[in-house]
Amino acid sequence: MHEFEAYDLFTLLGIKVPGYKYVPLTKLNELDSFMKPEKKYVLKVHIPGCLHKTDIGGVLLPFTLENKAEKLP
């Protein structure tokens, strides 16, 4: 089970989770409607089989609307 799937399950069971959104690479423009100005986020990659995202630079923080263009390719 992937992290975003666990969050979906926890939400279904009524367990509080941090705000999150799973966005495929092909739909990164959806981030704009989720993110709020001047709020800090953590952006994590989802790569099946990758155990440690930090080992491959797959975690970006702080990630904001203001630095989104700089952080994303």
PDB file of N, CA, C, O and CB in Angstrom:
ATOM      1  N   MET A   1       0.854  -1.173   0.000  1.00  0.00           N
ATOM      2  CA  MET A   1       0.000   0.000   0.000  1.00  0.00           C
ATOM      3  C   MET A   1       0.901   1.238   0.000  1.00  0.00           C
ATOM      4  O   MET A   1       1.878   1.307   0.746  1.00  0.00           O
ATOM      5  CB  MET A   1      -0.972  -0.003   1.232  1.00  0.00           C
ATOM      6  N   HIS A   2       0.569   2.184  -0.821  1.00  0.00           N
ATOM      7  CA  HIS A   2       1.338   3.421  -0.918  1.00  0.00           C
ATOM      8  C   HIS A   2       0.816   4.439   0.092  1.00  0.00           C
ATOM      9  O   HIS A   2      -0.305   4.318   0.586  1.00  0.00           O
ATOM     10  CB  HIS A   2       1.272   3.996  -2.353  1.00  0.00           C
ATOM     11  N   GLU A   3       1.626   5.428   0.389  1.00  0.00           N
ATOM     12  CA  GLU A   3       1.277   6.413   1.412  1.00  0.00           C
ATOM     13  C   GLU A   3      -0.077   7.069   1.139  1.00  0.00           C
ATOM     14  O   GLU A   3      -0.906   7.169   2.043  1.00  0.00           O
ATOM     15  CB  GLU A   3       2.358   7.479   1.498  1.00  0.00           C
ATOM     16  N   PHE A   4      -0.306   7.512  -0.080  1.00  0.00           N
ATOM     17  CA  PHE A   4      -1.570   8.190  -0.378  1.00  0.00           C
ATOM     18  C   PHE A   4      -2.755   7.229  -0.260  1.00  0.00           C
ATOM     19  O   PHE A   4      -3.859   7.652   0.083  1.00  0.00           O
ATOM     20  CB  PHE A   4      -1.528   8.802  -1.787  1.00  0.00           C
ATOM     21  N   GLU A   5      -2.537   5.947  -0.539  1.00  0.00           N
ATOM     22  CA  GLU A   5      -3.599   4.953  -0.379  1.00  0.00           C
ATOM     23  C   GLU A   5      -3.912   4.726   1.104  1.00  0.00           C
ATOM     24  O   GLU A   5      -5.070   4.551   1.483  1.00  0.00           O
ATOM     25  CB  GLU A   5      -3.195   3.621  -1.050  1.00  0.00           C
ATOM     26  N   ALA A   6      -2.873   4.731   1.931  1.00  0.00           N
ATOM     27  CA  ALA A   6      -3.079   4.605   3.376  1.00  0.00           C
ATOM     28  C   ALA A   6      -3.861   5.804   3.900  1.00  0.00           C
ATOM     29  O   ALA A   6      -4.759   5.642   4.726  1.00  0.00           O
ATOM     30  CB  ALA A   6      -1.726   4.481   4.115  1.00  0.00           C
ATOM     31  N   TYR A   7      -3.529   7.007   3.429  1.00  0.00           N
ATOM     32  CA  TYR A   7      -4.274   8.197   3.838  1.00  0.00           C
ATOM     33  C   TYR A   7      -5.739   8.083   3.431  1.00  0.00           C
ATOM     34  O   TYR A   7      -6.626   8.450   4.202  1.00  0.00           O
ATOM     35  CB  TYR A   7      -3.650   9.461   3.225  1.00  0.00           C
ATOM     36  N   ASP A   8      -6.002   7.579   2.230  1.00  0.00           N
ATOM     37  CA  ASP A   8      -7.387   7.376   1.789  1.00  0.00           C
ATOM     38  C   ASP A   8      -8.115   6.424   2.726  1.00  0.00           C
ATOM     39  O   ASP A   8      -9.253   6.685   3.115  1.00  0.00           O
ATOM     40  CB  ASP A   8      -7.425   6.833   0.350  1.00  0.00           C
ATOM     41  N   LEU A   9      -7.466   5.319   3.090  1.00  0.00           N
ATOM     42  CA  LEU A   9      -8.068   4.336   3.984  1.00  0.00           C
ATOM     43  C   LEU A   9      -8.307   4.931   5.367  1.00  0.00           C
ATOM     44  O   LEU A   9      -9.387   4.758   5.932  1.00  0.00           O
ATOM     45  CB  LEU A   9      -7.178   3.096   4.089  1.00  0.00           C
ATOM     46  N   PHE A  10      -7.323   5.626   5.919  1.00  0.00           N
ATOM     47  CA  PHE A  10      -7.481   6.250   7.228  1.00  0.00           C
ATOM     48  C   PHE A  10      -8.643   7.230   7.219  1.00  0.00           C
ATOM     49  O   PHE A  10      -9.429   7.271   8.165  1.00  0.00           O
ATOM     50  CB  PHE A  10      -6.192   6.961   7.643  1.00  0.00           C
ATOM     51  N   THR A  11      -8.756   8.020   6.157  1.00  0.00           N
ATOM     52  CA  THR A  11      -9.851   8.980   6.037  1.00  0.00           C
ATOM     53  C   THR A  11     -11.190   8.254   6.037  1.00  0.00           C
ATOM     54  O   THR A  11     -12.131   8.675   6.710  1.00  0.00           O
ATOM     55  CB  THR A  11      -9.697   9.823   4.757  1.00  0.00           C
ATOM     56  N   LEU A  12     -11.273   7.172   5.287  1.00  0.00           N
ATOM     57  CA  LEU A  12     -12.495   6.367   5.227  1.00  0.00           C
ATOM     58  C   LEU A  12     -12.872   5.830   6.611  1.00  0.00           C
ATOM     59  O   LEU A  12     -14.053   5.713   6.935  1.00  0.00           O
ATOM     60  CB  LEU A  12     -12.317   5.202   4.240  1.00  0.00           C
ATOM     61  N   LEU A  13     -11.870   5.508   7.415  1.00  0.00           N
ATOM     62  CA  LEU A  13     -12.100   4.972   8.756  1.00  0.00           C
ATOM     63  C   LEU A  13     -12.300   6.065   9.811  1.00  0.00           C
ATOM     64  O   LEU A  13     -12.505   5.771  10.989  1.00  0.00           O
ATOM     65  CB  LEU A  13     -10.940   4.092   9.157  1.00  0.00           C
ATOM     66  N   GLY A  14     -12.239   7.320   9.379  1.00  0.00           N
ATOM     67  CA  GLY A  14     -12.449   8.426  10.299  1.00  0.00           C
ATOM     68  C   GLY A  14     -11.212   8.835  11.079  1.00  0.00           C
ATOM     69  O   GLY A  14     -11.313   9.561  12.068  1.00  0.00           O
ATOM     70  N   ILE A  15     -10.048   8.377  10.645  1.00  0.00           N
ATOM     71  CA  ILE A  15      -8.790   8.742  11.300  1.00  0.00           C
ATOM     72  C   ILE A  15      -8.254  10.012  10.638  1.00  0.00           C
ATOM     73  O   ILE A  15      -8.152  10.083   9.414  1.00  0.00           O
ATOM     74  CB  ILE A  15      -7.740   7.574  11.213  1.00  0.00           C
ATOM     75  N   LYS A  16      -7.917  10.998  11.441  1.00  0.00           N
ATOM     76  CA  LYS A  16      -7.421  12.265  10.892  1.00  0.00           C
ATOM     77  C   LYS A  16      -6.056  12.072  10.243  1.00  0.00           C
ATOM     78  O   LYS A  16      -5.189  11.376  10.772  1.00  0.00           O
ATOM     79  CB  LYS A  16      -7.336  13.339  11.996  1.00  0.00           C
ATOM     80  N   VAL A  17      -5.889  12.696   9.100  1.00  0.00           N
ATOM     81  CA  VAL A  17      -4.616  12.678   8.378  1.00  0.00           C
ATOM     82  C   VAL A  17      -4.291  14.112   7.960  1.00  0.00           C
ATOM     83  O   VAL A  17      -5.187  14.954   7.890  1.00  0.00           O
ATOM     84  CB  VAL A  17      -4.676  11.719   7.127  1.00  0.00           C
ATOM     85  N   PRO A  18      -3.023  14.392   7.682  1.00  0.00           N
ATOM     86  CA  PRO A  18      -2.696  15.735   7.195  1.00  0.00           C
ATOM     87  C   PRO A  18      -3.328  15.961   5.821  1.00  0.00           C
ATOM     88  O   PRO A  18      -3.647  15.006   5.113  1.00  0.00           O
ATOM     89  CB  PRO A  18      -1.157  15.935   7.123  1.00  0.00           C
ATOM     90  N   GLY A  19      -3.502  17.211   5.455  1.00  0.00           N
ATOM     91  CA  GLY A  19      -4.005  17.504   4.120  1.00  0.00           C
ATOM     92  C   GLY A  19      -3.074  16.918   3.082  1.00  0.00           C
ATOM     93  O   GLY A  19      -1.856  17.064   3.189  1.00  0.00           O
ATOM     94  N   TYR A  20      -3.622  16.265   2.090  1.00  0.00           N
ATOM     95  CA  TYR A  20      -2.791  15.637   1.063  1.00  0.00           C
ATOM     96  C   TYR A  20      -3.548  15.603  -0.253  1.00  0.00           C
ATOM     97  O   TYR A  20      -4.771  15.737  -0.295  1.00  0.00           O
ATOM     98  CB  TYR A  20      -2.371  14.208   1.485  1.00  0.00           C
ATOM     99  N   LYS A  21      -2.803  15.423  -1.309  1.00  0.00           N
ATOM    100  CA  LYS A  21      -3.396  15.251  -2.637  1.00  0.00           C
ATOM    101  C   LYS A  21      -2.421  14.437  -3.464  1.00  0.00           C
ATOM    102  O   LYS A  21      -1.244  14.783  -3.563  1.00  0.00           O
ATOM    103  CB  LYS A  21      -3.713  16.633  -3.323  1.00  0.00           C
ATOM    104  N   TYR A  22      -2.903  13.361  -4.056  1.00  0.00           N
ATOM    105  CA  TYR A  22      -2.090  12.576  -4.988  1.00  0.00           C
ATOM    106  C   TYR A  22      -2.306  13.168  -6.372  1.00  0.00           C
ATOM    107  O   TYR A  22      -3.439  13.299  -6.836  1.00  0.00           O
ATOM    108  CB  TYR A  22      -2.466  11.037  -4.951  1.00  0.00           C
ATOM    109  N   VAL A  23      -1.207  13.524  -7.024  1.00  0.00           N
ATOM    110  CA  VAL A  23      -1.285  14.135  -8.351  1.00  0.00           C
ATOM    111  C   VAL A  23      -0.295  13.431  -9.267  1.00  0.00           C
ATOM    112  O   VAL A  23       0.912  13.485  -9.030  1.00  0.00           O
ATOM    113  CB  VAL A  23      -0.995  15.670  -8.288  1.00  0.00           C
ATOM    114  N   PRO A  24      -0.797  12.763 -10.323  1.00  0.00           N
ATOM    115  CA  PRO A  24       0.125  12.160 -11.297  1.00  0.00           C
ATOM    116  C   PRO A  24       0.936  13.251 -12.004  1.00  0.00           C
ATOM    117  O   PRO A  24       0.489  14.392 -12.116  1.00  0.00           O
ATOM    118  CB  PRO A  24      -0.658  11.309 -12.338  1.00  0.00           C
ATOM    119  N   LEU A  25       2.115  12.894 -12.471  1.00  0.00           N
ATOM    120  CA  LEU A  25       2.971  13.867 -13.159  1.00  0.00           C
ATOM    121  C   LEU A  25       2.261  14.558 -14.313  1.00  0.00           C
ATOM    122  O   LEU A  25       2.533  15.722 -14.606  1.00  0.00           O
ATOM    123  CB  LEU A  25       4.217  13.186 -13.674  1.00  0.00           C
ATOM    124  N   THR A  26       1.358  13.847 -14.963  1.00  0.00           N
ATOM    125  CA  THR A  26       0.662  14.425 -16.121  1.00  0.00           C
ATOM    126  C   THR A  26      -0.381  15.472 -15.718  1.00  0.00           C
ATOM    127  O   THR A  26      -0.945  16.150 -16.576  1.00  0.00           O
ATOM    128  CB  THR A  26      -0.011  13.321 -16.923  1.00  0.00           C
ATOM    129  N   LYS A  27      -0.637  15.605 -14.399  1.00  0.00           N
ATOM    130  CA  LYS A  27      -1.667  16.545 -13.951  1.00  0.00           C
ATOM    131  C   LYS A  27      -1.146  17.494 -12.874  1.00  0.00           C
ATOM    132  O   LYS A  27      -1.886  17.875 -11.968  1.00  0.00           O
ATOM    133  CB  LYS A  27      -2.876  15.784 -13.423  1.00  0.00           C
ATOM    134  N   LEU A  28       0.121  17.874 -12.974  1.00  0.00           N
ATOM    135  CA  LEU A  28       0.709  18.753 -11.966  1.00  0.00           C
ATOM    136  C   LEU A  28       0.004  20.104 -11.872  1.00  0.00           C
ATOM    137  O   LEU A  28       0.090  20.775 -10.843  1.00  0.00           O
ATOM    138  CB  LEU A  28       2.169  18.968 -12.270  1.00  0.00           C
ATOM    139  N   ASN A  29      -0.691  20.507 -12.933  1.00  0.00           N
ATOM    140  CA  ASN A  29      -1.420  21.778 -12.895  1.00  0.00           C
ATOM    141  C   ASN A  29      -2.536  21.753 -11.846  1.00  0.00           C
ATOM    142  O   ASN A  29      -3.024  22.813 -11.455  1.00  0.00           O
ATOM    143  CB  ASN A  29      -2.008  22.092 -14.278  1.00  0.00           C
ATOM    144  N   GLU A  30      -2.955  20.561 -11.378  1.00  0.00           N
ATOM    145  CA  GLU A  30      -3.982  20.453 -10.339  1.00  0.00           C
ATOM    146  C   GLU A  30      -3.478  20.950  -8.988  1.00  0.00           C
ATOM    147  O   GLU A  30      -4.280  21.245  -8.102  1.00  0.00           O
ATOM    148  CB  GLU A  30      -4.452  19.008 -10.213  1.00  0.00           C
ATOM    149  N   LEU A  31      -2.175  21.045  -8.821  1.00  0.00           N
ATOM    150  CA  LEU A  31      -1.626  21.526  -7.558  1.00  0.00           C
ATOM    151  C   LEU A  31      -2.085  22.946  -7.241  1.00  0.00           C
ATOM    152  O   LEU A  31      -2.293  23.286  -6.076  1.00  0.00           O
ATOM    153  CB  LEU A  31      -0.110  21.472  -7.594  1.00  0.00           C
ATOM    154  N   ASP A  32      -2.244  23.770  -8.268  1.00  0.00           N
ATOM    155  CA  ASP A  32      -2.630  25.165  -8.053  1.00  0.00           C
ATOM    156  C   ASP A  32      -3.960  25.291  -7.332  1.00  0.00           C
ATOM    157  O   ASP A  32      -4.131  26.198  -6.517  1.00  0.00           O
ATOM    158  CB  ASP A  32      -2.700  25.894  -9.375  1.00  0.00           C
ATOM    159  N   SER A  33      -4.905  24.405  -7.610  1.00  0.00           N
ATOM    160  CA  SER A  33      -6.212  24.502  -6.963  1.00  0.00           C
ATOM    161  C   SER A  33      -6.190  23.951  -5.537  1.00  0.00           C
ATOM    162  O   SER A  33      -7.079  24.258  -4.743  1.00  0.00           O
ATOM    163  CB  SER A  33      -7.254  23.761  -7.785  1.00  0.00           C
ATOM    164  N   PHE A  34      -5.189  23.145  -5.208  1.00  0.00           N
ATOM    165  CA  PHE A  34      -5.073  22.562  -3.874  1.00  0.00           C
ATOM    166  C   PHE A  34      -4.260  23.450  -2.938  1.00  0.00           C
ATOM    167  O   PHE A  34      -4.605  23.604  -1.766  1.00  0.00           O
ATOM    168  CB  PHE A  34      -4.438  21.183  -3.958  1.00  0.00           C
ATOM    169  N   MET A  35      -3.190  24.028  -3.452  1.00  0.00           N
ATOM    170  CA  MET A  35      -2.254  24.794  -2.619  1.00  0.00           C
ATOM    171  C   MET A  35      -2.770  26.194  -2.322  1.00  0.00           C
ATOM    172  O   MET A  35      -3.478  26.801  -3.125  1.00  0.00           O
ATOM    173  CB  MET A  35      -0.898  24.885  -3.301  1.00  0.00           C
ATOM    174  N   LYS A  36      -2.398  26.690  -1.149  1.00  0.00           N
ATOM    175  CA  LYS A  36      -2.769  28.034  -0.714  1.00  0.00           C
ATOM    176  C   LYS A  36      -1.518  28.921  -0.723  1.00  0.00           C
ATOM    177  O   LYS A  36      -0.424  28.458  -0.400  1.00  0.00           O
ATOM    178  CB  LYS A  36      -3.425  28.004   0.710  1.00  0.00           C
ATOM    179  N   PRO A  37      -1.683  30.202  -1.095  1.00  0.00           N
ATOM    180  CA  PRO A  37      -0.529  31.110  -1.105  1.00  0.00           C
ATOM    181  C   PRO A  37       0.130  31.202   0.271  1.00  0.00           C
ATOM    182  O   PRO A  37      -0.549  31.194   1.299  1.00  0.00           O
ATOM    183  CB  PRO A  37      -0.958  32.505  -1.569  1.00  0.00           C
ATOM    184  N   GLU A  38       1.441  31.289   0.275  1.00  0.00           N
ATOM    185  CA  GLU A  38       2.273  31.471   1.470  1.00  0.00           C
ATOM    186  C   GLU A  38       2.181  30.324   2.474  1.00  0.00           C
ATOM    187  O   GLU A  38       2.618  30.475   3.615  1.00  0.00           O
ATOM    188  CB  GLU A  38       1.890  32.744   2.153  1.00  0.00           C
ATOM    189  N   LYS A  39       1.622  29.177   2.072  1.00  0.00           N
ATOM    190  CA  LYS A  39       1.590  27.998   2.941  1.00  0.00           C
ATOM    191  C   LYS A  39       2.677  27.032   2.465  1.00  0.00           C
ATOM    192  O   LYS A  39       2.898  26.880   1.264  1.00  0.00           O
ATOM    193  CB  LYS A  39       0.168  27.309   2.928  1.00  0.00           C
ATOM    194  N   LYS A  40       3.351  26.382   3.415  1.00  0.00           N
ATOM    195  CA  LYS A  40       4.426  25.458   3.081  1.00  0.00           C
ATOM    196  C   LYS A  40       3.897  24.027   2.989  1.00  0.00           C
ATOM    197  O   LYS A  40       3.079  23.598   3.803  1.00  0.00           O
ATOM    198  CB  LYS A  40       5.553  25.547   4.123  1.00  0.00           C
ATOM    199  N   TYR A  41       4.378  23.303   1.988  1.00  0.00           N
ATOM    200  CA  TYR A  41       3.984  21.922   1.740  1.00  0.00           C
ATOM    201  C   TYR A  41       5.220  21.045   1.600  1.00  0.00           C
ATOM    202  O   TYR A  41       6.343  21.537   1.490  1.00  0.00           O
ATOM    203  CB  TYR A  41       3.106  21.822   0.478  1.00  0.00           C
ATOM    204  N   VAL A  42       4.993  19.753   1.606  1.00  0.00           N
ATOM    205  CA  VAL A  42       6.022  18.769   1.305  1.00  0.00           C
ATOM    206  C   VAL A  42       5.584  18.062   0.035  1.00  0.00           C
ATOM    207  O   VAL A  42       4.466  17.553  -0.034  1.00  0.00           O
ATOM    208  CB  VAL A  42       6.239  17.754   2.497  1.00  0.00           C
ATOM    209  N   LEU A  43       6.438  18.023  -0.956  1.00  0.00           N
ATOM    210  CA  LEU A  43       6.146  17.323  -2.206  1.00  0.00           C
ATOM    211  C   LEU A  43       6.975  16.043  -2.220  1.00  0.00           C
ATOM    212  O   LEU A  43       8.199  16.079  -2.090  1.00  0.00           O
ATOM    213  CB  LEU A  43       6.459  18.224  -3.463  1.00  0.00           C
ATOM    214  N   LYS A  44       6.288  14.907  -2.382  1.00  0.00           N
ATOM    215  CA  LYS A  44       6.975  13.608  -2.390  1.00  0.00           C
ATOM    216  C   LYS A  44       6.697  12.895  -3.699  1.00  0.00           C
ATOM    217  O   LYS A  44       5.578  12.928  -4.211  1.00  0.00           O
ATOM    218  CB  LYS A  44       6.529  12.732  -1.192  1.00  0.00           C
ATOM    219  N   VAL A  45       7.712  12.258  -4.229  1.00  0.00           N
ATOM    220  CA  VAL A  45       7.524  11.464  -5.440  1.00  0.00           C
ATOM    221  C   VAL A  45       6.902  10.128  -5.066  1.00  0.00           C
ATOM    222  O   VAL A  45       7.030   9.665  -3.933  1.00  0.00           O
ATOM    223  CB  VAL A  45       8.869  11.256  -6.189  1.00  0.00           C
ATOM    224  N   HIS A  46       6.246   9.529  -6.007  1.00  0.00           N
ATOM    225  CA  HIS A  46       5.687   8.183  -5.833  1.00  0.00           C
ATOM    226  C   HIS A  46       6.323   7.303  -6.904  1.00  0.00           C
ATOM    227  O   HIS A  46       5.956   7.360  -8.078  1.00  0.00           O
ATOM    228  CB  HIS A  46       4.096   8.180  -5.941  1.00  0.00           C
ATOM    229  N   ILE A  47       7.284   6.489  -6.473  1.00  0.00           N
ATOM    230  CA  ILE A  47       7.970   5.595  -7.394  1.00  0.00           C
ATOM    231  C   ILE A  47       7.856   4.180  -6.833  1.00  0.00           C
ATOM    232  O   ILE A  47       8.499   3.854  -5.835  1.00  0.00           O
ATOM    233  CB  ILE A  47       9.473   6.014  -7.596  1.00  0.00           C
ATOM    234  N   PRO A  48       7.047   3.346  -7.466  1.00  0.00           N
ATOM    235  CA  PRO A  48       6.917   1.972  -6.963  1.00  0.00           C
ATOM    236  C   PRO A  48       8.285   1.308  -6.839  1.00  0.00           C
ATOM    237  O   PRO A  48       9.113   1.386  -7.747  1.00  0.00           O
ATOM    238  CB  PRO A  48       6.010   1.140  -7.890  1.00  0.00           C
ATOM    239  N   GLY A  49       8.507   0.658  -5.707  1.00  0.00           N
ATOM    240  CA  GLY A  49       9.769  -0.029  -5.472  1.00  0.00           C
ATOM    241  C   GLY A  49      10.834   0.832  -4.819  1.00  0.00           C
ATOM    242  O   GLY A  49      11.868   0.313  -4.399  1.00  0.00           O
ATOM    243  N   CYS A  50      10.610   2.114  -4.726  1.00  0.00           N
ATOM    244  CA  CYS A  50      11.570   3.017  -4.091  1.00  0.00           C
ATOM    245  C   CYS A  50      11.226   3.096  -2.603  1.00  0.00           C
ATOM    246  O   CYS A  50      10.166   3.599  -2.229  1.00  0.00           O
ATOM    247  CB  CYS A  50      11.547   4.447  -4.760  1.00  0.00           C
ATOM    248  N   LEU A  51      12.125   2.598  -1.766  1.00  0.00           N
ATOM    249  CA  LEU A  51      11.853   2.570  -0.333  1.00  0.00           C
ATOM    250  C   LEU A  51      12.112   3.904   0.352  1.00  0.00           C
ATOM    251  O   LEU A  51      11.384   4.283   1.270  1.00  0.00           O
ATOM    252  CB  LEU A  51      12.683   1.508   0.319  1.00  0.00           C
ATOM    253  N   HIS A  52      13.135   4.613  -0.083  1.00  0.00           N
ATOM    254  CA  HIS A  52      13.502   5.855   0.590  1.00  0.00           C
ATOM    255  C   HIS A  52      13.563   7.006  -0.409  1.00  0.00           C
ATOM    256  O   HIS A  52      14.551   7.170  -1.124  1.00  0.00           O
ATOM    257  CB  HIS A  52      14.852   5.700   1.310  1.00  0.00           C
ATOM    258  N   LYS A  53      12.515   7.784  -0.448  1.00  0.00           N
ATOM    259  CA  LYS A  53      12.437   8.909  -1.375  1.00  0.00           C
ATOM    260  C   LYS A  53      13.586   9.900  -1.171  1.00  0.00           C
ATOM    261  O   LYS A  53      14.082  10.499  -2.125  1.00  0.00           O
ATOM    262  CB  LYS A  53      11.102   9.624  -1.214  1.00  0.00           C
ATOM    263  N   THR A  54      13.994  10.057   0.076  1.00  0.00           N
ATOM    264  CA  THR A  54      15.057  11.026   0.350  1.00  0.00           C
ATOM    265  C   THR A  54      16.384  10.603  -0.259  1.00  0.00           C
ATOM    266  O   THR A  54      17.212  11.460  -0.566  1.00  0.00           O
ATOM    267  CB  THR A  54      15.221  11.215   1.846  1.00  0.00           C
ATOM    268  N   ASP A  55      16.609   9.306  -0.441  1.00  0.00           N
ATOM    269  CA  ASP A  55      17.854   8.830  -1.042  1.00  0.00           C
ATOM    270  C   ASP A  55      18.007   9.265  -2.492  1.00  0.00           C
ATOM    271  O   ASP A  55      19.126   9.369  -2.993  1.00  0.00           O
ATOM    272  CB  ASP A  55      17.924   7.326  -0.957  1.00  0.00           C
ATOM    273  N   ILE A  56      16.900   9.520  -3.165  1.00  0.00           N
ATOM    274  CA  ILE A  56      16.955   9.884  -4.581  1.00  0.00           C
ATOM    275  C   ILE A  56      16.536  11.338  -4.824  1.00  0.00           C
ATOM    276  O   ILE A  56      16.313  11.743  -5.965  1.00  0.00           O
ATOM    277  CB  ILE A  56      16.066   8.952  -5.390  1.00  0.00           C
ATOM    278  N   GLY A  57      16.432  12.114  -3.746  1.00  0.00           N
ATOM    279  CA  GLY A  57      16.008  13.514  -3.892  1.00  0.00           C
ATOM    280  C   GLY A  57      14.534  13.635  -4.186  1.00  0.00           C
ATOM    281  O   GLY A  57      14.105  14.595  -4.825  1.00  0.00           O
ATOM    282  N   GLY A  58      13.757  12.684  -3.734  1.00  0.00           N
ATOM    283  CA  GLY A  58      12.325  12.652  -4.042  1.00  0.00           C
ATOM    284  C   GLY A  58      11.426  13.349  -3.052  1.00  0.00           C
ATOM    285  O   GLY A  58      10.212  13.146  -3.071  1.00  0.00           O
ATOM    286  N   VAL A  59      11.997  14.173  -2.180  1.00  0.00           N
ATOM    287  CA  VAL A  59      11.201  14.944  -1.225  1.00  0.00           C
ATOM    288  C   VAL A  59      11.638  16.400  -1.336  1.00  0.00           C
ATOM    289  O   VAL A  59      12.812  16.722  -1.155  1.00  0.00           O
ATOM    290  CB  VAL A  59      11.373  14.404   0.249  1.00  0.00           C
ATOM    291  N   LEU A  60      10.689  17.268  -1.634  1.00  0.00           N
ATOM    292  CA  LEU A  60      10.984  18.700  -1.738  1.00  0.00           C
ATOM    293  C   LEU A  60      10.275  19.445  -0.621  1.00  0.00           C
ATOM    294  O   LEU A  60       9.062  19.318  -0.453  1.00  0.00           O
ATOM    295  CB  LEU A  60      10.557  19.260  -3.121  1.00  0.00           C
ATOM    296  N   LEU A  61      11.032  20.224   0.143  1.00  0.00           N
ATOM    297  CA  LEU A  61      10.434  21.064   1.155  1.00  0.00           C
ATOM    298  C   LEU A  61      11.359  22.224   1.454  1.00  0.00           C
ATOM    299  O   LEU A  61      12.574  22.047   1.368  1.00  0.00           O
ATOM    300  CB  LEU A  61      10.132  20.265   2.426  1.00  0.00           C
ATOM    301  N   PRO A  62      10.875  23.367   1.790  1.00  0.00           N
ATOM    302  CA  PRO A  62       9.465  23.684   1.690  1.00  0.00           C
ATOM    303  C   PRO A  62       9.065  23.853   0.227  1.00  0.00           C
ATOM    304  O   PRO A  62       9.841  24.348  -0.590  1.00  0.00           O
ATOM    305  CB  PRO A  62       9.141  24.952   2.489  1.00  0.00           C
ATOM    306  N   PHE A  63       7.883  23.446  -0.075  1.00  0.00           N
ATOM    307  CA  PHE A  63       7.316  23.559  -1.418  1.00  0.00           C
ATOM    308  C   PHE A  63       6.133  24.502  -1.306  1.00  0.00           C
ATOM    309  O   PHE A  63       5.210  24.247  -0.533  1.00  0.00           O
ATOM    310  CB  PHE A  63       6.888  22.150  -2.009  1.00  0.00           C
ATOM    311  N   THR A  64       6.147  25.584  -2.065  1.00  0.00           N
ATOM    312  CA  THR A  64       5.095  26.596  -1.983  1.00  0.00           C
ATOM    313  C   THR A  64       4.626  26.971  -3.391  1.00  0.00           C
ATOM    314  O   THR A  64       5.268  26.640  -4.388  1.00  0.00           O
ATOM    315  CB  THR A  64       5.599  27.855  -1.223  1.00  0.00           C
ATOM    316  N   LEU A  65       3.504  27.661  -3.443  1.00  0.00           N
ATOM    317  CA  LEU A  65       3.058  28.191  -4.744  1.00  0.00           C
ATOM    318  C   LEU A  65       4.105  29.136  -5.309  1.00  0.00           C
ATOM    319  O   LEU A  65       4.335  29.190  -6.517  1.00  0.00           O
ATOM    320  CB  LEU A  65       1.697  28.922  -4.609  1.00  0.00           C
ATOM    321  N   GLU A  66       4.728  29.871  -4.415  1.00  0.00           N
ATOM    322  CA  GLU A  66       5.704  30.878  -4.840  1.00  0.00           C
ATOM    323  C   GLU A  66       6.980  30.260  -5.413  1.00  0.00           C
ATOM    324  O   GLU A  66       7.609  30.868  -6.279  1.00  0.00           O
ATOM    325  CB  GLU A  66       6.058  31.774  -3.672  1.00  0.00           C
ATOM    326  N   ASN A  67       7.384  29.059  -4.953  1.00  0.00           N
ATOM    327  CA  ASN A  67       8.612  28.456  -5.490  1.00  0.00           C
ATOM    328  C   ASN A  67       8.334  27.255  -6.382  1.00  0.00           C
ATOM    329  O   ASN A  67       9.267  26.562  -6.787  1.00  0.00           O
ATOM    330  CB  ASN A  67       9.521  28.037  -4.355  1.00  0.00           C
ATOM    331  N   LYS A  68       7.083  26.999  -6.692  1.00  0.00           N
ATOM    332  CA  LYS A  68       6.698  25.838  -7.495  1.00  0.00           C
ATOM    333  C   LYS A  68       7.412  25.796  -8.836  1.00  0.00           C
ATOM    334  O   LYS A  68       7.940  24.749  -9.212  1.00  0.00           O
ATOM    335  CB  LYS A  68       5.206  25.837  -7.719  1.00  0.00           C
ATOM    336  N   ALA A  69       7.444  26.893  -9.559  1.00  0.00           N
ATOM    337  CA  ALA A  69       8.077  26.929 -10.881  1.00  0.00           C
ATOM    338  C   ALA A  69       9.573  26.644 -10.788  1.00  0.00           C
ATOM    339  O   ALA A  69      10.151  26.033 -11.687  1.00  0.00           O
ATOM    340  CB  ALA A  69       7.846  28.292 -11.546  1.00  0.00           C
ATOM    341  N   GLU A  70      10.187  27.081  -9.717  1.00  0.00           N
ATOM    342  CA  GLU A  70      11.624  26.855  -9.500  1.00  0.00           C
ATOM    343  C   GLU A  70      11.912  25.384  -9.149  1.00  0.00           C
ATOM    344  O   GLU A  70      12.920  24.830  -9.584  1.00  0.00           O
ATOM    345  CB  GLU A  70      12.144  27.780  -8.373  1.00  0.00           C
ATOM    346  N   LYS A  71      11.037  24.766  -8.371  1.00  0.00           N
ATOM    347  CA  LYS A  71      11.280  23.414  -7.874  1.00  0.00           C
ATOM    348  C   LYS A  71      10.899  22.308  -8.878  1.00  0.00           C
ATOM    349  O   LYS A  71      11.521  21.246  -8.901  1.00  0.00           O
ATOM    350  CB  LYS A  71      10.514  23.212  -6.591  1.00  0.00           C
ATOM    351  N   LEU A  72       9.879  22.565  -9.698  1.00  0.00           N
ATOM    352  CA  LEU A  72       9.435  21.553 -10.659  1.00  0.00           C
ATOM    353  C   LEU A  72      10.121  21.740 -12.004  1.00  0.00           C
ATOM    354  O   LEU A  72      10.386  22.869 -12.420  1.00  0.00           O
ATOM    355  CB  LEU A  72       7.914  21.609 -10.834  1.00  0.00           C
ATOM    356  N   PRO A  73      10.413  20.622 -12.693  1.00  0.00           N
ATOM    357  CA  PRO A  73      11.066  20.756 -14.006  1.00  0.00           C
ATOM    358  C   PRO A  73      10.150  21.348 -15.045  1.00  0.00           C
ATOM    359  O   PRO A  73      10.552  21.523 -16.195  1.00  0.00           O
ATOM    360  CB  PRO A  73      11.560  19.418 -14.487  1.00  0.00           C
TER     361      PRO A  73
END
